[in-house]
Amino acid sequence: MNLIQAKTSDISIVIELTKKIWPVAYGEILSNAQLNYMIDKFYNETALIELMQKGHVFYLAQSDNGKFVGFVSYEINCEPNKTKIHKIYVLPETQGTGLGKQFFELVKQKAKENHQKAVFLNVNKYNNAIHFYTKLGFTKVKDEVIDIGKGYVMDDYVMEVAV
């Protein structure tokens, strides 16, 4: 799997992948209305370009046949000496292939290169990905409920691993 740093011209690929991945990843956790609201709010071209301009780094995974199959975004020093994985998503058919771990290893390496002491992320409390993150060494450090507007919240665990 080739990991390619995304440019603003690649934003449409991130949006397309999100629209394929999110209904599967969150379909049993979130209502369709909340799912659509979050995609529209957080995964539009303007919002994603703003994130890149604020220091979020995106990488796309491209299979050997040229198909894009996932993405990760992270931010060095999101908190002092800590890197945050903001987004890590792979197409359902690529789950279990090691791509998620490859994304994590990339972020962990970038964190080390930037003298970070930990990598952290938010994960929905009902998301099966918690098991994946635990296998990578992440532990729950706190609960967090984030108001995202229109009466919706993100009910998450914050998980962290030392690097």
Sequence and secondary structure as in RCSB ss.txt:
>XXXX:A:sequence
MNLIQAKTSDISIVIELTKKIWPVAYGEILSNAQLNYMIDKFYNETALIELMQKGHVFYLAQSDNGKFVGFVSYE
INCEPNKTKIHKIYVLPETQGTGLGKQFFELVKQKAKENHQKAVFLNVNKYNNAIHFYTKLGFTKVKDEVIDIGK
GYVMDDYVMEVAV
>XXXX:A:secstr
 EEEE  GGGHHHHHHHHHHHHHHHHTTTS HHHHHHHHHHHSSHHHHHHHHHTT EEEEEE TTS EEEEEEEE
EEEETTEEEEEEEEE GGGTTTTHHHHHHHHHHHHHHHTT SEEEEEEETT THHHHHHHTT EEEEEEEEEEET
TEEEEEEEEEEE 
